[in-house]
Amino acid sequence: MLRTLTLCLAAALVAASAAAGTPLVIAHRGASGYLPEHTLEAYELAIELGADFIEPDLVATKDGVLIARHEPNLKDTTNVASLPRFADRRRTMTIDGKAEEGFFASDFTWDEIREHIRAVQPMPERDRSFDGRYRIPSLDEVIALAQRTSRTQGRTIGIYPETKHAAHHRGLGLALEEPLLQALERHGWQRHGAPVFIQSFEPESLKALRAKTKLPLVQLIGGGATAAQMLTPQGLAEVRRYADGIGPWKGMLLPTTCVQPAADGGGCADANGDGRIDDADRKLQPATALMAQAKALGLFVHPYTFRNEPRRLASDFAGNPLAEYQAFYELGVDGVFSDFPDTARTARALWARKR
């Protein structure tokens, strides 16, 4: 009983913090800038670095266990391709209309993944020295970690799960929504006020969840025609019928354009002369109306994804990620998804002092 009351109080404090204008720091796949993503170790480090929430993307195994992986295809984020025992599992699968070659979680049992497969760093510019050391966690293990560290640290650590390729999983007979809610129920977090946000790019997944939970739901917004429709006032009003917030790509709030167009008119020129064409060759444009429109409908706004590498920062920020965070905090975001939660938290403290 005492534990339940403590968690309820902590959840209320998180809500009060957000209401007071303090943006949440959401550890994107854990502290994925430092350690292989979606591992208990990456989540633990994110908590040590001050994250308010940890984000497990969810896919399903052959036997219906929800695990933390960014995609059903395990090829790029694990060592599975180097394991001779699973060589015969390599195949091509169509996911949301796109053919992919690799190794898919739905072809493995939870025991096989737990016992044999280990995580690796998928981004080549980041530290690879931890590759192969950490195993893949289940959703139950991630929730248990968040609850355990909430007690030991004396502050709430929430979770922010995403249903990944939910329609694809349904086609395999592996629905994500009900197992997610069942896991939350097992841990006492399938209730109003629990420190949980549930996110998805797929409206149908969120609508299915809305019928069964009072937890806050978040419509992620990426590219494509569906996203473009969501960004209209009418589209946002429709989102408000089943979701409580939006998670847009950050460029939908603060867009950028080329510092110097390419000579052939196809994209940007290498404006900074570093031999690459990336975000550092772009400059900020005025903020869009999306923030004001979302807030007018009562939707909170949690943009993604914030990263420290200079090549991922618009030229206005001069390679300083702290400056990017502060620009978005000043814009009025309610939280940020970050690969580097320590940087997000430091920027938040500096921004608060300036206020």
C-alpha positions in Angstrom: 0.0 0.0 0.0 2.8 2.4 0.9 4.6 1.6 -2.3 1.4 2.4 -4.3 0.9 5.7 -2.5 4.5 6.6 -3.1 4.3 6.0 -6.8 1.0 7.9 -7.1 2.5 10.9 -5.3 5.6 10.7 -7.5 3.5 10.6 -10.7 1.6 13.6 -9.4 4.9 15.5 -8.9 5.9 14.7 -12.5 2.6 16.1 -13.8 2.9 19.2 -11.6 6.4 19.7 -12.9 5.2 19.6 -16.5 2.3 21.9 -15.7 4.7 24.4 -14.2 6.5 24.7 -17.5 9.5 22.4 -16.9 10.0 20.3 -20.0 10.5 16.6 -19.5 13.7 14.9 -20.5 12.8 11.6 -22.3 15.8 9.3 -22.9 15.4 8.2 -26.5 16.1 4.5 -26.5 17.9 5.0 -23.2 21.2 6.9 -23.1 21.7 5.8 -26.7 24.3 8.4 -27.5 26.7 6.5 -25.1 25.7 2.8 -25.0 23.9 0.4 -27.3 20.3 1.4 -27.5 17.4 -0.3 -25.8 19.4 -2.2 -23.2 18.9 -2.1 -19.4 22.4 -0.6 -19.2 21.5 2.2 -21.5 18.3 2.9 -19.5 20.2 2.7 -16.2 22.7 5.2 -17.5 20.0 7.5 -18.7 18.4 7.5 -15.3 21.8 8.2 -13.7 22.2 11.2 -16.1 18.8 12.6 -14.9 16.2 11.4 -17.4 12.6 11.8 -16.3 11.4 9.0 -18.7 13.0 6.1 -20.5 11.7 5.1 -23.9 11.3 1.4 -24.9 10.3 0.8 -28.5 8.3 -2.4 -28.6 8.3 -5.3 -31.0 7.1 -8.9 -30.4 9.0 -12.2 -30.4 7.6 -15.4 -32.0 6.0 -16.4 -28.7 4.4 -13.0 -28.1 6.9 -11.4 -25.6 7.3 -7.7 -26.0 11.0 -6.7 -26.2 12.8 -3.3 -26.5 14.0 -2.9 -30.1 13.7 0.0 -32.5 12.6 -2.2 -35.4 11.4 -5.8 -35.9 14.6 -6.3 -38.0 17.4 -7.1 -35.6 20.2 -6.9 -38.2 21.5 -3.4 -37.4 21.1 -3.2 -33.7 22.3 -6.7 -32.6 25.0 -9.2 -33.3 22.6 -11.8 -34.7 24.2 -11.8 -38.1 27.5 -13.0 -36.6 25.9 -16.0 -34.8 26.2 -19.2 -36.9 23.4 -20.9 -35.0 20.9 -18.4 -36.5 22.3 -18.2 -40.0 19.2 -19.9 -41.4 16.9 -17.3 -40.0 18.1 -14.6 -42.4 15.3 -13.8 -44.8 13.3 -11.0 -46.6 10.1 -9.7 -45.0 7.8 -7.0 -46.1 7.1 -4.4 -43.3 4.5 -1.7 -44.0 4.9 -2.3 -47.8 8.7 -2.2 -47.8 10.8 -5.4 -48.4 13.7 -5.8 -45.8 16.4 -8.4 -45.6 17.6 -9.4 -42.2 16.7 -11.2 -39.0 13.3 -10.5 -37.5 12.2 -10.7 -33.9 9.0 -12.6 -34.8 11.2 -15.5 -36.0 12.8 -15.9 -32.6 11.5 -17.0 -29.2 12.1 -14.9 -26.2 14.5 -17.6 -24.8 16.6 -17.5 -27.9 16.9 -13.7 -27.8 17.5 -13.6 -24.1 20.2 -16.3 -24.1 22.1 -15.7 -27.3 21.6 -12.3 -29.0 23.3 -9.1 -27.8 23.0 -5.4 -28.6 25.4 -3.3 -30.7 25.7 0.4 -31.5 24.0 1.0 -34.8 25.5 4.5 -35.4 29.1 4.2 -36.8 30.2 7.6 -35.4 29.5 6.5 -31.8 31.4 4.3 -29.3 31.4 0.7 -30.4 33.4 -0.7 -27.5 30.3 -2.0 -25.7 29.1 -4.0 -28.7 28.0 -7.5 -27.8 28.1 -7.0 -24.0 24.4 -6.3 -23.2 21.4 -8.4 -23.8 18.0 -7.4 -25.2 15.4 -6.7 -22.4 11.7 -7.5 -22.2 9.1 -4.8 -21.5 8.6 -6.4 -18.0 12.3 -5.9 -17.2 12.2 -2.2 -18.3 9.2 -1.5 -16.2 10.8 -3.3 -13.2 14.0 -1.2 -13.7 12.0 2.1 -13.7 10.1 1.1 -10.6 13.2 -0.1 -8.8 15.2 3.0 -9.5 12.2 5.2 -8.6 12.5 3.8 -5.1 16.3 3.9 -4.8 16.6 7.4 -6.2 13.6 8.9 -4.5 12.1 10.3 -7.7 9.8 9.0 -10.4 11.3 7.4 -13.4 8.6 6.9 -16.0 8.4 4.9 -19.1 7.4 6.0 -22.6 6.7 2.9 -24.7 6.1 2.9 -28.5 4.1 0.4 -30.4 6.3 -0.2 -33.4 4.8 -1.3 -36.7 1.6 -2.3 -34.9 -0.3 -3.2 -38.1 2.5 -5.4 -39.3 2.5 -7.3 -36.0 -1.3 -7.7 -36.2 -0.9 -9.3 -39.6 1.5 -11.8 -37.9 -1.1 -12.5 -35.2 1.1 -10.7 -32.7 -0.8 -7.6 -31.4 1.2 -5.2 -29.4 -1.5 -3.2 -27.6 -3.1 -5.8 -25.3 0.2 -7.3 -24.2 1.5 -3.8 -23.4 -1.5 -3.0 -21.2 -1.3 -6.4 -19.6 2.4 -5.8 -18.7 1.5 -2.4 -17.2 -1.3 -4.0 -15.2 1.1 -6.6 -13.8 3.2 -3.8 -12.5 0.4 -1.6 -11.2 0.8 1.0 -13.9 -2.3 0.5 -16.0 -4.1 3.3 -14.2 -4.8 7.0 -14.4 -1.9 8.9 -13.0 0.8 6.3 -13.6 4.1 7.7 -14.9 3.5 6.3 -18.4 3.0 7.8 -21.9 2.2 5.5 -24.8 3.2 6.6 -28.3 2.8 5.4 -31.9 3.0 6.7 -35.4 -0.1 4.6 -36.2 -3.5 6.2 -35.3 -5.3 2.8 -35.3 -2.9 1.6 -32.6 -3.6 4.6 -30.4 -7.4 4.3 -31.0 -7.3 0.7 -29.9 -5.5 1.7 -26.8 -7.8 4.7 -26.1 -10.7 2.3 -25.7 -8.9 0.4 -23.0 -6.7 2.8 -21.0 -6.8 6.3 -19.4 -3.0 6.7 -19.8 -1.9 9.6 -21.9 -1.4 8.7 -25.6 0.9 10.5 -28.0 0.6 10.7 -31.8 4.0 10.6 -33.3 4.3 12.6 -36.6 6.9 11.9 -39.2 6.9 12.3 -43.0 4.5 11.4 -45.7 0.9 12.3 -46.7 -0.7 11.1 -43.5 1.7 13.3 -41.4 1.0 16.3 -43.6 -2.7 15.9 -43.0 -2.1 15.7 -39.2 -0.3 19.0 -39.3 -3.4 20.9 -40.5 -5.8 22.4 -37.9 -8.4 19.8 -39.0 -5.9 17.0 -38.7 -4.8 18.1 -35.2 -8.4 18.3 -34.1 -8.9 14.7 -35.2 -5.8 13.7 -33.3 -7.2 15.3 -30.2 -10.2 12.9 -30.3 -8.0 9.9 -29.4 -4.6 11.3 -28.2 -3.4 13.7 -25.5 -0.2 14.9 -27.1 1.9 14.9 -30.3 5.5 13.9 -30.9 6.5 15.7 -34.1 9.9 15.6 -35.7 11.6 18.7 -34.4 11.9 20.3 -37.9 8.1 20.6 -37.9 8.4 23.2 -35.2 11.6 25.0 -36.1 12.2 24.2 -39.8 15.5 24.7 -41.6 16.6 25.6 -45.1 19.9 25.4 -47.0 22.5 28.0 -46.1 23.5 27.8 -49.8 21.6 25.8 -52.4 23.6 23.3 -54.5 24.7 24.5 -57.9 22.4 22.0 -59.6 19.4 23.0 -57.5 19.2 19.6 -55.9 19.5 20.1 -52.2 22.1 22.0 -50.2 25.7 22.9 -51.0 28.6 22.1 -48.6 28.4 25.5 -47.0 30.9 24.9 -44.2 33.4 23.2 -46.4 33.8 20.0 -44.3 33.3 17.7 -47.2 29.8 16.6 -46.1 26.3 17.8 -46.7 24.3 17.5 -43.5 22.3 19.6 -41.0 25.3 21.8 -40.3 24.8 23.2 -43.9 21.3 24.3 -43.1 20.0 27.4 -41.2 16.9 28.0 -39.1 13.6 29.4 -40.5 10.9 31.1 -38.4 8.9 28.8 -36.1 5.8 27.2 -37.6 2.3 27.6 -36.2 2.2 23.9 -35.1 3.1 24.7 -31.4 0.3 27.3 -31.0 -2.2 25.2 -32.8 -1.5 22.1 -30.7 -1.6 24.0 -27.5 -4.9 25.7 -28.4 -6.4 22.2 -28.7 -4.9 21.1 -25.3 -2.3 18.8 -26.8 1.2 18.7 -25.2 4.2 18.7 -27.6 7.2 16.3 -27.2 9.5 16.7 -30.3 12.2 14.2 -31.5 15.1 13.6 -31.8 17.8 15.7 -30.2 21.4 14.6 -30.7 24.8 16.1 -29.8 26.8 15.4 -33.0 27.6 18.8 -34.7 26.6 17.4 -38.1 23.0 17.0 -36.7 22.8 20.7 -35.6 21.7 23.6 -37.8 24.4 26.1 -38.5 22.8 28.7 -36.2 23.8 26.6 -33.2 27.5 26.6 -34.1 27.9 23.0 -33.1 26.6 23.6 -29.6 23.7 21.2 -28.7 22.9 23.2 -25.6 21.9 26.1 -27.8 19.5 23.9 -29.8 17.7 22.6 -26.7 17.3 26.1 -25.3 15.8 27.3 -28.5 13.1 24.6 -28.3 12.6 25.1 -24.5 12.0 28.8 -25.3 9.5 27.8 -28.0 7.4 26.1 -25.3 7.9 22.4 -25.8 6.6 20.1 -23.0 9.4 17.6 -23.4 12.2 16.4 -25.7 13.4 13.0 -26.9 17.2 13.0 -26.5 20.0 10.5 -27.1 22.0 12.4 -24.6 19.8 13.1 -21.5 22.6 14.7 -19.6 22.9 17.4 -22.2 19.1 17.9 -22.3 19.0 18.2 -18.6 22.0 20.7 -18.5 20.4 22.8 -21.1 17.1 22.8 -19.2 18.9 24.0 -16.0 20.6 26.8 -18.0 17.3 27.8 -19.7 15.6 27.9 -16.3 18.3 30.2 -14.9 17.9 32.6 -17.9 14.1 32.7 -17.3 
